[in-house]
Amino acid sequence: MLHLGLPALLALALVGSLVGAFPRNALKQGCSLSKYQFLLPRELKAVQQMKEQFEGIMLLSDRKCNARLFHRKWSTAELSAPDRVMLVEAELDLAISVLCLPTTPSFAETRQRPLAFLTQAREDLRSCVATEAPSHQPSKKLRHWLQKLQAAKRTESAGCLEASTILHLFQVLNDLRCVALREECA
């Protein structure tokens, strides 16, 4: 028979109570974006196919757009890590909302894989915001861009927002990669 001393019994009781006090996935819900450091070729290919199909659709339309949301005088790497997360979260929100707009059945099918990937990335990113910087205030650069984004959402047509976002989706993916690289983003 095993005989444990009082300190060992207390330690076992404490560990047992702590294990039961937290949900099973509590430790897994931290901020881990490492899978976005190097995107899978199939995800990149799906985005490229969607972009190419959309460019074909654009050639047939006569949209005149002024949205220049993705033309910035600064790079994502210049932002602090919490600012980068906020930037990419806003970019992903925009991308997901435009990919959910009604469209032709063939384009709706083409965009399903990129939409699922971007939605998962946004969920992962939001867990980072919640755990790492829940009350972060954006820098002046980022705040100005976020205001520009809100103004564009009010003034630009859905079609122009869609065009601007889809045509710059690889920039969004690069920004996501920068967030995942953290201090190594240059």
PLY file of the C-alpha trace (Angstrom):
ply
format ascii 1.0
element vertex 186
property float x
property float y
property float z
element edge 185
property int vertex1
property int vertex2
end_header
0.00 0.00 0.00
1.20 3.49 -0.91
1.71 5.89 2.00
1.80 9.60 1.17
2.72 12.31 3.60
0.46 15.24 4.37
2.29 17.69 2.01
2.00 15.24 -0.89
-1.72 14.70 -0.23
-2.31 18.45 -0.10
-0.42 18.94 -3.39
-2.49 16.21 -5.07
-5.72 17.71 -3.77
-4.69 21.18 -5.00
-3.79 19.91 -8.48
-7.04 17.98 -8.69
-9.11 21.00 -7.73
-7.27 23.26 -10.20
-7.74 20.80 -13.06
-11.47 20.72 -12.41
-11.73 24.49 -12.02
-10.79 25.33 -15.62
-12.51 24.19 -18.78
-10.64 21.57 -20.75
-9.78 23.95 -23.62
-8.87 26.96 -21.46
-5.16 26.57 -22.06
-5.63 26.03 -25.79
-7.56 29.28 -26.20
-4.47 31.47 -25.90
-3.01 33.44 -28.73
-1.37 31.16 -31.26
-1.12 32.47 -34.79
1.97 30.51 -35.84
0.00 28.62 -38.48
-0.36 31.90 -40.39
3.39 32.49 -40.66
3.49 30.34 -43.77
0.16 29.91 -45.49
-0.68 26.59 -47.07
-0.38 26.50 -50.87
-3.97 25.29 -51.23
-5.24 28.36 -49.35
-3.13 30.69 -51.49
-4.29 28.93 -54.65
-7.94 29.27 -53.62
-7.48 33.00 -53.01
-5.65 33.39 -56.34
-8.41 31.55 -58.23
-11.05 33.72 -56.58
-9.13 36.90 -57.38
-8.66 35.87 -61.02
-12.34 35.00 -61.42
-13.29 38.32 -59.84
-10.95 40.22 -62.17
-12.80 38.60 -65.07
-16.10 39.75 -63.63
-14.68 43.25 -63.12
-13.68 43.51 -66.80
-17.34 43.07 -67.72
-18.52 45.80 -65.37
-18.06 49.55 -65.57
-17.42 50.27 -61.91
-15.80 53.58 -61.10
-14.42 53.35 -57.59
-12.52 55.79 -55.40
-11.84 53.47 -52.47
-8.11 53.44 -51.82
-8.23 51.70 -48.46
-5.19 49.56 -49.08
-2.95 52.37 -50.31
-1.19 53.48 -47.14
1.89 55.62 -46.59
3.11 53.23 -43.89
3.75 49.52 -43.74
2.20 47.07 -41.34
5.65 46.31 -39.89
5.89 49.92 -38.67
2.94 49.38 -36.31
3.16 47.99 -32.80
2.11 44.37 -32.36
-1.30 45.28 -30.84
-1.90 47.79 -33.67
-1.11 45.11 -36.23
-3.67 42.80 -34.67
-6.32 45.55 -34.74
-5.47 46.37 -38.37
-5.74 42.78 -39.53
-8.93 42.22 -37.58
-10.51 45.22 -39.35
-9.20 44.01 -42.72
-10.57 40.51 -42.11
-13.94 41.91 -41.01
-14.14 43.87 -44.26
-13.02 40.92 -46.39
-15.52 38.55 -44.78
-18.37 41.03 -45.14
-17.69 41.60 -48.86
-17.28 37.87 -49.51
-20.73 37.36 -48.01
-22.39 39.73 -50.49
-24.82 38.18 -52.98
-23.16 37.16 -56.23
-23.36 34.74 -59.14
-23.56 31.05 -58.21
-20.17 30.25 -59.77
-18.38 33.03 -57.89
-20.22 32.12 -54.69
-18.73 28.63 -54.95
-15.22 29.90 -55.76
-15.15 32.14 -52.71
-16.26 29.48 -50.19
-12.77 28.20 -49.36
-11.20 31.67 -48.97
-14.19 32.77 -46.91
-13.84 29.79 -44.56
-10.10 30.38 -44.21
-10.50 34.12 -43.51
-13.28 33.44 -41.00
-11.06 30.99 -39.10
-8.18 33.48 -39.15
-10.46 36.18 -37.72
-11.61 33.87 -34.91
-8.00 33.04 -34.07
-7.07 36.71 -34.17
-9.95 37.68 -31.89
-8.73 35.25 -29.26
-5.42 37.13 -29.37
-7.13 40.47 -28.89
-9.07 39.08 -25.94
-6.00 37.60 -24.25
-3.17 39.97 -25.15
-4.52 43.49 -25.62
-8.20 43.76 -24.72
-8.03 47.50 -23.96
-5.37 48.62 -26.45
-5.87 52.07 -27.95
-4.76 52.35 -31.60
-1.90 54.62 -32.62
-2.56 57.80 -34.59
-1.64 56.05 -37.88
-3.99 53.16 -37.27
-6.77 55.34 -35.87
-6.65 57.46 -39.06
-6.86 54.33 -41.24
-9.76 52.91 -39.18
-11.61 56.23 -39.62
-10.93 56.07 -43.36
-12.34 52.53 -43.41
-15.51 53.60 -41.59
-15.96 56.54 -43.99
-15.52 54.24 -46.99
-18.14 51.85 -45.60
-20.60 54.76 -45.46
-19.77 56.40 -48.80
-18.55 53.69 -51.19
-20.86 51.26 -52.91
-20.80 47.62 -51.85
-19.37 46.79 -55.28
-16.46 49.19 -54.86
-15.66 47.89 -51.38
-15.82 44.37 -52.76
-13.48 45.22 -55.63
-10.97 47.03 -53.44
-10.91 44.24 -50.89
-10.71 41.27 -53.24
-8.07 42.90 -55.41
-5.95 43.54 -52.30
-6.62 40.24 -50.53
-2.98 39.18 -50.77
-2.05 42.35 -48.89
-4.48 41.29 -46.14
-2.80 37.85 -46.08
0.63 39.49 -45.84
-0.62 41.62 -42.95
-1.92 38.46 -41.28
1.49 36.85 -41.76
3.13 39.92 -40.22
0.91 39.57 -37.14
1.85 35.90 -36.86
5.58 36.68 -37.15
5.34 39.20 -34.29
8.75 40.85 -33.70
10.22 39.12 -36.74
7.95 41.02 -39.12
9.99 43.45 -41.15
0 1
1 2
2 3
3 4
4 5
5 6
6 7
7 8
8 9
9 10
10 11
11 12
12 13
13 14
14 15
15 16
16 17
17 18
18 19
19 20
20 21
21 22
22 23
23 24
24 25
25 26
26 27
27 28
28 29
29 30
30 31
31 32
32 33
33 34
34 35
35 36
36 37
37 38
38 39
39 40
40 41
41 42
42 43
43 44
44 45
45 46
46 47
47 48
48 49
49 50
50 51
51 52
52 53
53 54
54 55
55 56
56 57
57 58
58 59
59 60
60 61
61 62
62 63
63 64
64 65
65 66
66 67
67 68
68 69
69 70
70 71
71 72
72 73
73 74
74 75
75 76
76 77
77 78
78 79
79 80
80 81
81 82
82 83
83 84
84 85
85 86
86 87
87 88
88 89
89 90
90 91
91 92
92 93
93 94
94 95
95 96
96 97
97 98
98 99
99 100
100 101
101 102
102 103
103 104
104 105
105 106
106 107
107 108
108 109
109 110
110 111
111 112
112 113
113 114
114 115
115 116
116 117
117 118
118 119
119 120
120 121
121 122
122 123
123 124
124 125
125 126
126 127
127 128
128 129
129 130
130 131
131 132
132 133
133 134
134 135
135 136
136 137
137 138
138 139
139 140
140 141
141 142
142 143
143 144
144 145
145 146
146 147
147 148
148 149
149 150
150 151
151 152
152 153
153 154
154 155
155 156
156 157
157 158
158 159
159 160
160 161
161 162
162 163
163 164
164 165
165 166
166 167
167 168
168 169
169 170
170 171
171 172
172 173
173 174
174 175
175 176
176 177
177 178
178 179
179 180
180 181
181 182
182 183
183 184
184 185
